[in-house]
Amino acid sequence: MKRKEIGIVILATNAYFVLGLRFVRRFIHFYKGDADIKFYFFSDKNPIDYLPNCRIEYHHSQNHSWVDGTNSKFLNILKLETCTSDYLFYFDADTNIQKDFSEEWMMPEAALDYWEKTEVELVGGEHYSNRTTLKDGAGFDRNPKGNSYVPLNSSLPYTYHYGAFFGGRKNDLIKMMFTLRKWQIIDQKIHYEPPVNDESYINKYFHYNQPYTVPIEAFAFVVSDKGGLGDTRRKINTNLIEDAIRLNRYELWDIQNGKIIFNEKI
């Protein structure tokens, strides 16, 4: 029986290149599941010489600012419409991994049961502020001018999801990306930028197309860990870190306080 293939999508341009390399390296080390994993790496630099052997497909992508980068998620994922992966999961490049895991946390039995009822296989991650500052949907775009607008009086339950993680069955995710990209293009023509960029569109789509939501307690990775690199939204010189990664590609490493830390030989 053919094992399912899971595609992991990373967008890692500019200073996020080294963070994207960290994510892939640590994913390889800590993954203990039984699926075939393939990485789709979108960046302005080819990651091949910085990583040990793994299934990775490089897609050249260039962004002039962090806004351009975050807004390019939908368009880049759409480029994978004909890929061989059964499932695709997007992770922000500054996601970190600290412990062993398998795909079960992204696709647990509860998700499989939920998908049978909905016939749409999508996954979102509950935002860590969903139960506090974003309680009752405070983070949604409330401006009817834009295509990410969600009204205050919606009859559907409000659950605020990460823009840093989402995925599901490839065909369902591609359908989602097509819709979000269409909304994005319409808003760009009237010079409207949603309050939380791509995350606003994602939350509108999930509001009306409820995914299986990974609760905060079950989320296995660390979100928004920039390793102390500084303001990654600006140009940062990471040449020394890149050189160290390339020379020690088979070692497990992390970035702490803006410096690369090597842990152990693999």
SVG drawing of the C-alpha trace seen along z (x, -y; Angstrom):
<svg xmlns="http://www.w3.org/2000/svg" viewBox="-27 -52 60 54">
<polyline fill="none" stroke="black" stroke-width="0.4" points="0.0,0.0 1.4,-3.4 2.4,-5.6 0.8,-9.1 3.1,-11.9 3.0,-15.0 4.4,-18.2 5.8,-20.8 5.8,-24.3 8.2,-27.0 8.6,-30.6 12.1,-31.8 13.3,-34.9 15.8,-37.4 16.7,-37.0 14.2,-34.2 16.4,-32.0 18.4,-30.8 15.2,-30.3 13.7,-28.2 16.9,-26.1 16.6,-25.6 13.0,-24.5 13.8,-21.9 16.9,-20.6 15.1,-20.2 12.0,-18.7 14.3,-16.0 15.8,-15.3 12.7,-15.2 10.2,-13.6 9.3,-10.1 6.2,-9.4 5.8,-7.0 4.7,-9.3 6.8,-10.3 7.9,-13.9 8.8,-16.3 9.8,-19.9 8.8,-22.8 11.2,-25.6 10.4,-29.0 13.4,-31.4 15.8,-33.7 18.6,-31.2 18.8,-27.5 18.9,-25.5 20.4,-22.3 24.0,-23.0 22.9,-23.8 21.0,-20.6 21.6,-16.9 20.0,-14.6 16.2,-15.0 13.4,-15.3 13.4,-19.0 12.1,-21.0 13.5,-24.6 11.3,-27.3 12.9,-30.7 10.9,-33.5 12.0,-37.1 10.4,-39.7 11.4,-43.3 9.7,-43.6 8.1,-41.4 4.7,-42.5 5.5,-41.3 6.7,-38.0 3.7,-37.3 1.3,-38.3 3.0,-35.9 2.0,-32.8 -1.2,-32.1 0.4,-32.6 3.4,-30.4 1.3,-27.6 -0.8,-27.7 2.3,-26.8 2.1,-23.3 -1.2,-22.5 0.3,-19.6 2.7,-18.3 2.6,-14.7 1.9,-15.3 -1.3,-14.0 -1.4,-16.7 0.2,-20.1 1.0,-22.0 2.4,-25.5 4.6,-26.7 6.1,-30.1 9.9,-29.9 10.4,-31.2 8.7,-28.1 11.0,-26.0 10.9,-22.4 12.1,-21.2 10.9,-17.6 10.0,-14.4 6.7,-14.4 4.8,-12.6 2.1,-13.8 -0.5,-12.7 -0.6,-16.1 -1.6,-17.7 -3.9,-14.9 -5.1,-13.1 -8.0,-10.7 -10.3,-13.5 -9.5,-15.2 -10.2,-12.1 -13.6,-11.8 -14.3,-15.5 -13.3,-15.3 -15.7,-12.4 -18.6,-14.7 -17.5,-17.8 -15.9,-16.2 -13.4,-19.0 -9.9,-18.1 -8.5,-21.3 -6.5,-22.0 -5.9,-25.2 -4.1,-26.0 -5.9,-27.7 -4.1,-31.0 -2.5,-31.2 -4.5,-34.4 -7.9,-32.9 -9.0,-32.5 -7.7,-35.8 -7.2,-39.0 -8.8,-37.5 -11.7,-36.0 -15.1,-36.2 -13.3,-36.9 -11.8,-40.3 -9.0,-39.7 -11.2,-39.4 -11.2,-42.1 -14.3,-44.2 -14.0,-46.6 -16.6,-45.8 -14.4,-47.5 -12.1,-44.5 -12.6,-40.9 -11.3,-39.6 -14.3,-41.2 -16.2,-39.1 -19.3,-40.7 -19.8,-41.0 -23.2,-39.4 -22.1,-36.2 -24.2,-33.1 -21.1,-30.9 -18.7,-30.4 -15.6,-32.5 -12.3,-30.7 -9.2,-32.7 -6.5,-30.7 -2.8,-31.2 -1.6,-32.5 1.7,-30.7 0.2,-27.2 -2.5,-25.7 -2.9,-22.8 -4.9,-19.8 -5.6,-17.6 -3.8,-19.1 -6.9,-19.7 -8.8,-21.3 -5.9,-23.6 -5.4,-24.6 -9.0,-25.5 -8.7,-27.6 -5.5,-29.3 -7.3,-30.1 -10.1,-31.9 -7.8,-33.8 -5.6,-34.9 -8.7,-36.2 -9.8,-38.2 -6.2,-39.5 -6.0,-40.7 -9.4,-42.5 -8.2,-44.3 -4.9,-45.2 -6.6,-47.0 -8.3,-49.3 -5.1,-49.6 -6.7,-47.8 -4.4,-45.9 -6.1,-43.8 -5.2,-44.5 -3.3,-41.2 -2.3,-40.7 -2.6,-37.1 -3.9,-36.0 -7.1,-38.0 -8.0,-36.2 -7.2,-32.8 -9.5,-33.6 -12.3,-34.7 -12.1,-31.5 -11.9,-29.3 -14.9,-31.1 -17.1,-30.1 -15.3,-26.8 -14.6,-25.3 -11.3,-23.3 -10.3,-20.8 -8.7,-23.1 -5.5,-21.9 -6.0,-23.2 -3.3,-25.2 -2.5,-22.3 -1.8,-20.0 0.3,-22.3 3.7,-20.6 5.9,-23.3 7.1,-26.8 5.6,-29.7 7.5,-32.9 10.9,-31.9 13.3,-34.2 16.3,-33.1 17.2,-36.6 18.2,-37.6 16.7,-41.0 14.2,-42.8 13.9,-40.2 11.5,-42.5 14.5,-44.5 17.7,-43.5 19.9,-41.5 23.4,-40.2 23.3,-36.4 26.4,-35.5 28.4,-34.1 25.5,-31.9 24.9,-30.7 28.6,-29.8 28.5,-27.8 25.4,-26.0 26.9,-25.0 30.1,-23.7 28.2,-21.7 25.1,-20.6 25.0,-17.2 24.9,-18.6 21.8,-19.5 21.7,-23.2 19.6,-26.1 19.8,-29.9 19.9,-31.5 20.5,-35.2 21.4,-35.7 24.1,-33.1 24.1,-29.5 24.4,-26.8 25.5,-23.3 24.1,-20.4 25.1,-17.0 26.2,-14.9 23.5,-13.0"/>
</svg>
